[in-house]
Amino acid sequence: MNRTQKNKATAHHLGLLKARLAKLRRELITPKGGSGGGTGEGFDVAKTGDARIGFVGFPSVGKSTLLSNLAGVYSEVAAYEFTTLTTVPGVIRYKGAKIQLLDLPGIIEGAKDGKGRGRQVIAVARTCNLILIVLDVLKPLGHKKLIEHELEGFGIRLNKQPPNIGYKKKDKGGINFTATCAQSELDLETVKTILAEYKIHNADITLRSDVTADDLIDVVEGNRVYIPCIYVLNKIDQISIEELDIIYKVPHCVPISAHHRWNFDDLLEKLWDYLQLVRIYTKPKGQLPDYTSPVVLPDLHTSVEDFCLKIHKNLVKELK
């Protein structure tokens, strides 16, 4: 793909290669048949609370210190790499919501291919509502790119919205292709090639925005998760004020010092924004509302039914 010139004539060919690559990647991640490899010991933590946040980062960037100082949970901290070997959970209460924090073991380059138990770590990250990528201010920003690459390779899309593509498989009738706006990369031929790679010959495809071949592959694969992400730059006690001003300009970024507990308020405020939670206060008949324990729901699911399910699943059945 690197050797191919990018122009209209080769777009078709590149689309095919991208689809083939995505398919092979998926086969790497989910091995076919056989006796399932045993579950990662100590990795699967039961989901509790209203939201779940995972700390992802290279070893020795201060994830455990951050967890200890935020949640008051003791996660072993030492001056060598890979101190944390399994997932350490903690819970914080913020604005009435219980938020579960997971301190995941450090990942290394090649984690998505299973190096250093990376797969189990990233598999836990997939179940989170928000990912905190913890970075060391003193180490180059290349680390940010590496971690993003590892997570992308495992089907996690950070700070992105699902592509606006309508996709429906059919039994017959060939490929129906409609684009509601001008496309810079995809045309009928390319779409057919990509779908043929997945042995799909009958489908309705509607492109509602200008999308790329990668977006189409994501939709066809159907196992992508879209998770908001905040970059936490730790150890700011070791840099100058001028450098700090530059760091503040990086999008989705919060500089902190986990050791000295600096700027935690800013971090918590940002967590709350990115989690997009809504607090609902209940009120017994003829009494004042109870402002101590709200029912917390995600911003997009705030129907009465969601509210009832959050309290107890039998409530919906018995509700008149």
ABEGO torsion letter per residue (X at the ends): XAABBBBAAAAAAAAAAAAAAAAAAAAAABBBEEBBBBBBBGABBBBBEABBBBBBEBBGAGAAAAAAAAAGBBBBBBABBGABABBBBBBBBBGGBBBBBBBBBBBBBGAAAGBGGAAAAAAAAAABABBBBBBBAABBAAAAAAAAAAAAAAGBBBGBBBBBBBBBBBABGEBBBBBABBBAABBAAAAAAAAAAAGBABBBBBBABBBBAAAAAAAAAGABBBBBBBBBBBGAAABBAAAAAAAAABBGBBBBBAAAGBGAAAAAAAAAAAAGBBBBBBBBBGBBBBAABBBBBBAABABAAAAAAAABAAAAAABX
